[in-house]
Amino acid sequence: MRTVGLKTLKNRLSEYIRLVAAGETIIVTDRRRVVAEIVPPRPELQRLTADLFLAQGVREGWLRPAANPASGAPPRRPIVPFDQLMQELERDREDR
């Protein structure tokens, strides 16, 4: 973890961003007061950044990434069996 003053960060921003991309955390100070923390992106956010709308939602806080994104959607349970659904469809077609 490194600490950097705001003015130095502004003048050498690219260098500090490369450090963060490599996994380091940067603490930003303004007149010896901590004002920000620059951290590497969380792994679960990597796939969201591909979609700008989702990335904006996460940044603004109105969208939260899935707690376990690897699990996918839960399995669906049919409301009625397929055979029964097809029989109802045939009956509806006969009524026309």
Phi and psi in radians as a Rosetta constraint file:
Dihedral C 1 N 2 CA 2 C 2 CIRCULARHARMONIC -2.035 0.35
Dihedral N 2 CA 2 C 2 N 3 CIRCULARHARMONIC 2.683 0.35
Dihedral C 2 N 3 CA 3 C 3 CIRCULARHARMONIC -2.036 0.35
Dihedral N 3 CA 3 C 3 N 4 CIRCULARHARMONIC 2.381 0.35
Dihedral C 3 N 4 CA 4 C 4 CIRCULARHARMONIC -2.461 0.35
Dihedral N 4 CA 4 C 4 N 5 CIRCULARHARMONIC 2.484 0.35
Dihedral C 4 N 5 CA 5 C 5 CIRCULARHARMONIC -1.296 0.35
Dihedral N 5 CA 5 C 5 N 6 CIRCULARHARMONIC 2.718 0.35
Dihedral C 5 N 6 CA 6 C 6 CIRCULARHARMONIC -1.039 0.35
Dihedral N 6 CA 6 C 6 N 7 CIRCULARHARMONIC -0.750 0.35
Dihedral C 6 N 7 CA 7 C 7 CIRCULARHARMONIC -1.147 0.35
Dihedral N 7 CA 7 C 7 N 8 CIRCULARHARMONIC -0.748 0.35
Dihedral C 7 N 8 CA 8 C 8 CIRCULARHARMONIC -1.143 0.35
Dihedral N 8 CA 8 C 8 N 9 CIRCULARHARMONIC -0.705 0.35
Dihedral C 8 N 9 CA 9 C 9 CIRCULARHARMONIC -1.043 0.35
Dihedral N 9 CA 9 C 9 N 10 CIRCULARHARMONIC -0.776 0.35
Dihedral C 9 N 10 CA 10 C 10 CIRCULARHARMONIC -1.056 0.35
Dihedral N 10 CA 10 C 10 N 11 CIRCULARHARMONIC -0.752 0.35
Dihedral C 10 N 11 CA 11 C 11 CIRCULARHARMONIC -1.295 0.35
Dihedral N 11 CA 11 C 11 N 12 CIRCULARHARMONIC -0.423 0.35
Dihedral C 11 N 12 CA 12 C 12 CIRCULARHARMONIC -2.259 0.35
Dihedral N 12 CA 12 C 12 N 13 CIRCULARHARMONIC 0.675 0.35
Dihedral C 12 N 13 CA 13 C 13 CIRCULARHARMONIC -0.986 0.35
Dihedral N 13 CA 13 C 13 N 14 CIRCULARHARMONIC -0.799 0.35
Dihedral C 13 N 14 CA 14 C 14 CIRCULARHARMONIC -1.012 0.35
Dihedral N 14 CA 14 C 14 N 15 CIRCULARHARMONIC -0.722 0.35
Dihedral C 14 N 15 CA 15 C 15 CIRCULARHARMONIC -1.075 0.35
Dihedral N 15 CA 15 C 15 N 16 CIRCULARHARMONIC -0.794 0.35
Dihedral C 15 N 16 CA 16 C 16 CIRCULARHARMONIC -1.223 0.35
Dihedral N 16 CA 16 C 16 N 17 CIRCULARHARMONIC -0.596 0.35
Dihedral C 16 N 17 CA 17 C 17 CIRCULARHARMONIC -1.144 0.35
Dihedral N 17 CA 17 C 17 N 18 CIRCULARHARMONIC -0.671 0.35
Dihedral C 17 N 18 CA 18 C 18 CIRCULARHARMONIC -1.078 0.35
Dihedral N 18 CA 18 C 18 N 19 CIRCULARHARMONIC -0.687 0.35
Dihedral C 18 N 19 CA 19 C 19 CIRCULARHARMONIC -1.104 0.35
Dihedral N 19 CA 19 C 19 N 20 CIRCULARHARMONIC -0.751 0.35
Dihedral C 19 N 20 CA 20 C 20 CIRCULARHARMONIC -1.135 0.35
Dihedral N 20 CA 20 C 20 N 21 CIRCULARHARMONIC -0.728 0.35
Dihedral C 20 N 21 CA 21 C 21 CIRCULARHARMONIC -1.078 0.35
Dihedral N 21 CA 21 C 21 N 22 CIRCULARHARMONIC -0.491 0.35
Dihedral C 21 N 22 CA 22 C 22 CIRCULARHARMONIC -1.446 0.35
Dihedral N 22 CA 22 C 22 N 23 CIRCULARHARMONIC -0.033 0.35
Dihedral C 22 N 23 CA 23 C 23 CIRCULARHARMONIC 1.953 0.35
Dihedral N 23 CA 23 C 23 N 24 CIRCULARHARMONIC 0.001 0.35
Dihedral C 23 N 24 CA 24 C 24 CIRCULARHARMONIC -1.554 0.35
Dihedral N 24 CA 24 C 24 N 25 CIRCULARHARMONIC 2.609 0.35
Dihedral C 24 N 25 CA 25 C 25 CIRCULARHARMONIC -1.743 0.35
Dihedral N 25 CA 25 C 25 N 26 CIRCULARHARMONIC 2.380 0.35
Dihedral C 25 N 26 CA 26 C 26 CIRCULARHARMONIC -2.024 0.35
Dihedral N 26 CA 26 C 26 N 27 CIRCULARHARMONIC 2.227 0.35
Dihedral C 26 N 27 CA 27 C 27 CIRCULARHARMONIC -1.712 0.35
Dihedral N 27 CA 27 C 27 N 28 CIRCULARHARMONIC 2.218 0.35
Dihedral C 27 N 28 CA 28 C 28 CIRCULARHARMONIC -1.797 0.35
Dihedral N 28 CA 28 C 28 N 29 CIRCULARHARMONIC 2.293 0.35
Dihedral C 28 N 29 CA 29 C 29 CIRCULARHARMONIC -2.091 0.35
Dihedral N 29 CA 29 C 29 N 30 CIRCULARHARMONIC 2.691 0.35
Dihedral C 29 N 30 CA 30 C 30 CIRCULARHARMONIC -2.325 0.35
Dihedral N 30 CA 30 C 30 N 31 CIRCULARHARMONIC 1.932 0.35
Dihedral C 30 N 31 CA 31 C 31 CIRCULARHARMONIC 0.974 0.35
Dihedral N 31 CA 31 C 31 N 32 CIRCULARHARMONIC 0.832 0.35
Dihedral C 31 N 32 CA 32 C 32 CIRCULARHARMONIC 1.156 0.35
Dihedral N 32 CA 32 C 32 N 33 CIRCULARHARMONIC 0.239 0.35
Dihedral C 32 N 33 CA 33 C 33 CIRCULARHARMONIC -1.925 0.35
Dihedral N 33 CA 33 C 33 N 34 CIRCULARHARMONIC 2.261 0.35
Dihedral C 33 N 34 CA 34 C 34 CIRCULARHARMONIC -1.195 0.35
Dihedral N 34 CA 34 C 34 N 35 CIRCULARHARMONIC 2.191 0.35
Dihedral C 34 N 35 CA 35 C 35 CIRCULARHARMONIC -2.080 0.35
Dihedral N 35 CA 35 C 35 N 36 CIRCULARHARMONIC -0.320 0.35
Dihedral C 35 N 36 CA 36 C 36 CIRCULARHARMONIC -2.807 0.35
Dihedral N 36 CA 36 C 36 N 37 CIRCULARHARMONIC 2.858 0.35
Dihedral C 36 N 37 CA 37 C 37 CIRCULARHARMONIC -2.374 0.35
Dihedral N 37 CA 37 C 37 N 38 CIRCULARHARMONIC 2.203 0.35
Dihedral C 37 N 38 CA 38 C 38 CIRCULARHARMONIC -1.859 0.35
Dihedral N 38 CA 38 C 38 N 39 CIRCULARHARMONIC 2.082 0.35
Dihedral C 38 N 39 CA 39 C 39 CIRCULARHARMONIC -2.140 0.35
Dihedral N 39 CA 39 C 39 N 40 CIRCULARHARMONIC 2.730 0.35
Dihedral C 39 N 40 CA 40 C 40 CIRCULARHARMONIC -1.104 0.35
Dihedral N 40 CA 40 C 40 N 41 CIRCULARHARMONIC 2.643 0.35
Dihedral C 40 N 41 CA 41 C 41 CIRCULARHARMONIC -1.153 0.35
Dihedral N 41 CA 41 C 41 N 42 CIRCULARHARMONIC 2.567 0.35
Dihedral C 41 N 42 CA 42 C 42 CIRCULARHARMONIC -1.254 0.35
Dihedral N 42 CA 42 C 42 N 43 CIRCULARHARMONIC 2.502 0.35
Dihedral C 42 N 43 CA 43 C 43 CIRCULARHARMONIC -0.986 0.35
Dihedral N 43 CA 43 C 43 N 44 CIRCULARHARMONIC -0.639 0.35
Dihedral C 43 N 44 CA 44 C 44 CIRCULARHARMONIC -1.217 0.35
Dihedral N 44 CA 44 C 44 N 45 CIRCULARHARMONIC -0.280 0.35
Dihedral C 44 N 45 CA 45 C 45 CIRCULARHARMONIC -1.509 0.35
Dihedral N 45 CA 45 C 45 N 46 CIRCULARHARMONIC -0.203 0.35
Dihedral C 45 N 46 CA 46 C 46 CIRCULARHARMONIC -1.016 0.35
Dihedral N 46 CA 46 C 46 N 47 CIRCULARHARMONIC -0.769 0.35
Dihedral C 46 N 47 CA 47 C 47 CIRCULARHARMONIC -1.273 0.35
Dihedral N 47 CA 47 C 47 N 48 CIRCULARHARMONIC -0.443 0.35
Dihedral C 47 N 48 CA 48 C 48 CIRCULARHARMONIC -1.301 0.35
Dihedral N 48 CA 48 C 48 N 49 CIRCULARHARMONIC -0.499 0.35
Dihedral C 48 N 49 CA 49 C 49 CIRCULARHARMONIC -1.194 0.35
Dihedral N 49 CA 49 C 49 N 50 CIRCULARHARMONIC -0.306 0.35
Dihedral C 49 N 50 CA 50 C 50 CIRCULARHARMONIC -1.179 0.35
Dihedral N 50 CA 50 C 50 N 51 CIRCULARHARMONIC -0.521 0.35
Dihedral C 50 N 51 CA 51 C 51 CIRCULARHARMONIC -1.827 0.35
Dihedral N 51 CA 51 C 51 N 52 CIRCULARHARMONIC 1.920 0.35
Dihedral C 51 N 52 CA 52 C 52 CIRCULARHARMONIC -1.066 0.35
Dihedral N 52 CA 52 C 52 N 53 CIRCULARHARMONIC -0.607 0.35
Dihedral C 52 N 53 CA 53 C 53 CIRCULARHARMONIC -1.133 0.35
Dihedral N 53 CA 53 C 53 N 54 CIRCULARHARMONIC -0.792 0.35
Dihedral C 53 N 54 CA 54 C 54 CIRCULARHARMONIC -1.143 0.35
Dihedral N 54 CA 54 C 54 N 55 CIRCULARHARMONIC -0.714 0.35
Dihedral C 54 N 55 CA 55 C 55 CIRCULARHARMONIC -1.070 0.35
Dihedral N 55 CA 55 C 55 N 56 CIRCULARHARMONIC -0.715 0.35
Dihedral C 55 N 56 CA 56 C 56 CIRCULARHARMONIC -1.120 0.35
Dihedral N 56 CA 56 C 56 N 57 CIRCULARHARMONIC -0.722 0.35
Dihedral C 56 N 57 CA 57 C 57 CIRCULARHARMONIC -1.073 0.35
Dihedral N 57 CA 57 C 57 N 58 CIRCULARHARMONIC -0.700 0.35
Dihedral C 57 N 58 CA 58 C 58 CIRCULARHARMONIC -1.166 0.35
Dihedral N 58 CA 58 C 58 N 59 CIRCULARHARMONIC -0.783 0.35
Dihedral C 58 N 59 CA 59 C 59 CIRCULARHARMONIC -1.050 0.35
Dihedral N 59 CA 59 C 59 N 60 CIRCULARHARMONIC -0.739 0.35
Dihedral C 59 N 60 CA 60 C 60 CIRCULARHARMONIC -1.422 0.35
Dihedral N 60 CA 60 C 60 N 61 CIRCULARHARMONIC -0.205 0.35
Dihedral C 60 N 61 CA 61 C 61 CIRCULARHARMONIC 1.560 0.35
Dihedral N 61 CA 61 C 61 N 62 CIRCULARHARMONIC 0.042 0.35
Dihedral C 61 N 62 CA 62 C 62 CIRCULARHARMONIC -1.614 0.35
Dihedral N 62 CA 62 C 62 N 63 CIRCULARHARMONIC 0.029 0.35
Dihedral C 62 N 63 CA 63 C 63 CIRCULARHARMONIC -2.391 0.35
Dihedral N 63 CA 63 C 63 N 64 CIRCULARHARMONIC 2.350 0.35
Dihedral C 63 N 64 CA 64 C 64 CIRCULARHARMONIC -2.103 0.35
Dihedral N 64 CA 64 C 64 N 65 CIRCULARHARMONIC 2.289 0.35
Dihedral C 64 N 65 CA 65 C 65 CIRCULARHARMONIC -1.104 0.35
Dihedral N 65 CA 65 C 65 N 66 CIRCULARHARMONIC 2.729 0.35
Dihedral C 65 N 66 CA 66 C 66 CIRCULARHARMONIC -1.068 0.35
Dihedral N 66 CA 66 C 66 N 67 CIRCULARHARMONIC 2.492 0.35
Dihedral C 66 N 67 CA 67 C 67 CIRCULARHARMONIC -1.183 0.35
Dihedral N 67 CA 67 C 67 N 68 CIRCULARHARMONIC -0.602 0.35
Dihedral C 67 N 68 CA 68 C 68 CIRCULARHARMONIC -2.346 0.35
Dihedral N 68 CA 68 C 68 N 69 CIRCULARHARMONIC 1.373 0.35
Dihedral C 68 N 69 CA 69 C 69 CIRCULARHARMONIC -1.150 0.35
Dihedral N 69 CA 69 C 69 N 70 CIRCULARHARMONIC -0.355 0.35
Dihedral C 69 N 70 CA 70 C 70 CIRCULARHARMONIC -1.263 0.35
Dihedral N 70 CA 70 C 70 N 71 CIRCULARHARMONIC -0.381 0.35
Dihedral C 70 N 71 CA 71 C 71 CIRCULARHARMONIC -1.316 0.35
Dihedral N 71 CA 71 C 71 N 72 CIRCULARHARMONIC -0.414 0.35
Dihedral C 71 N 72 CA 72 C 72 CIRCULARHARMONIC 1.320 0.35
Dihedral N 72 CA 72 C 72 N 73 CIRCULARHARMONIC -2.962 0.35
Dihedral C 72 N 73 CA 73 C 73 CIRCULARHARMONIC -1.301 0.35
Dihedral N 73 CA 73 C 73 N 74 CIRCULARHARMONIC 2.618 0.35
Dihedral C 73 N 74 CA 74 C 74 CIRCULARHARMONIC -1.179 0.35
Dihedral N 74 CA 74 C 74 N 75 CIRCULARHARMONIC 2.655 0.35
Dihedral C 74 N 75 CA 75 C 75 CIRCULARHARMONIC -1.118 0.35
Dihedral N 75 CA 75 C 75 N 76 CIRCULARHARMONIC 2.510 0.35
Dihedral C 75 N 76 CA 76 C 76 CIRCULARHARMONIC -1.507 0.35
Dihedral N 76 CA 76 C 76 N 77 CIRCULARHARMONIC 2.493 0.35
Dihedral C 76 N 77 CA 77 C 77 CIRCULARHARMONIC -1.887 0.35
Dihedral N 77 CA 77 C 77 N 78 CIRCULARHARMONIC 2.191 0.35
Dihedral C 77 N 78 CA 78 C 78 CIRCULARHARMONIC -1.157 0.35
Dihedral N 78 CA 78 C 78 N 79 CIRCULARHARMONIC 2.520 0.35
Dihedral C 78 N 79 CA 79 C 79 CIRCULARHARMONIC -1.345 0.35
Dihedral N 79 CA 79 C 79 N 80 CIRCULARHARMONIC -0.733 0.35
Dihedral C 79 N 80 CA 80 C 80 CIRCULARHARMONIC -2.301 0.35
Dihedral N 80 CA 80 C 80 N 81 CIRCULARHARMONIC 2.666 0.35
Dihedral C 80 N 81 CA 81 C 81 CIRCULARHARMONIC -1.106 0.35
Dihedral N 81 CA 81 C 81 N 82 CIRCULARHARMONIC 2.638 0.35
Dihedral C 81 N 82 CA 82 C 82 CIRCULARHARMONIC -1.015 0.35
Dihedral N 82 CA 82 C 82 N 83 CIRCULARHARMONIC -0.761 0.35
Dihedral C 82 N 83 CA 83 C 83 CIRCULARHARMONIC -1.045 0.35
Dihedral N 83 CA 83 C 83 N 84 CIRCULARHARMONIC -0.756 0.35
Dihedral C 83 N 84 CA 84 C 84 CIRCULARHARMONIC -1.133 0.35
Dihedral N 84 CA 84 C 84 N 85 CIRCULARHARMONIC -0.708 0.35
Dihedral C 84 N 85 CA 85 C 85 CIRCULARHARMONIC -1.065 0.35
Dihedral N 85 CA 85 C 85 N 86 CIRCULARHARMONIC -0.759 0.35
Dihedral C 85 N 86 CA 86 C 86 CIRCULARHARMONIC -1.155 0.35
Dihedral N 86 CA 86 C 86 N 87 CIRCULARHARMONIC -0.660 0.35
Dihedral C 86 N 87 CA 87 C 87 CIRCULARHARMONIC -1.118 0.35
Dihedral N 87 CA 87 C 87 N 88 CIRCULARHARMONIC -0.733 0.35
Dihedral C 87 N 88 CA 88 C 88 CIRCULARHARMONIC -1.125 0.35
Dihedral N 88 CA 88 C 88 N 89 CIRCULARHARMONIC -0.662 0.35
Dihedral C 88 N 89 CA 89 C 89 CIRCULARHARMONIC -1.123 0.35
Dihedral N 89 CA 89 C 89 N 90 CIRCULARHARMONIC -0.759 0.35
Dihedral C 89 N 90 CA 90 C 90 CIRCULARHARMONIC -1.078 0.35
Dihedral N 90 CA 90 C 90 N 91 CIRCULARHARMONIC -0.746 0.35
Dihedral C 90 N 91 CA 91 C 91 CIRCULARHARMONIC -1.100 0.35
Dihedral N 91 CA 91 C 91 N 92 CIRCULARHARMONIC -0.715 0.35
Dihedral C 91 N 92 CA 92 C 92 CIRCULARHARMONIC -1.116 0.35
Dihedral N 92 CA 92 C 92 N 93 CIRCULARHARMONIC -0.629 0.35
Dihedral C 92 N 93 CA 93 C 93 CIRCULARHARMONIC -1.231 0.35
Dihedral N 93 CA 93 C 93 N 94 CIRCULARHARMONIC -0.594 0.35
Dihedral C 93 N 94 CA 94 C 94 CIRCULARHARMONIC -1.199 0.35
Dihedral N 94 CA 94 C 94 N 95 CIRCULARHARMONIC -0.491 0.35
Dihedral C 94 N 95 CA 95 C 95 CIRCULARHARMONIC -1.231 0.35
Dihedral N 95 CA 95 C 95 N 96 CIRCULARHARMONIC -0.259 0.35
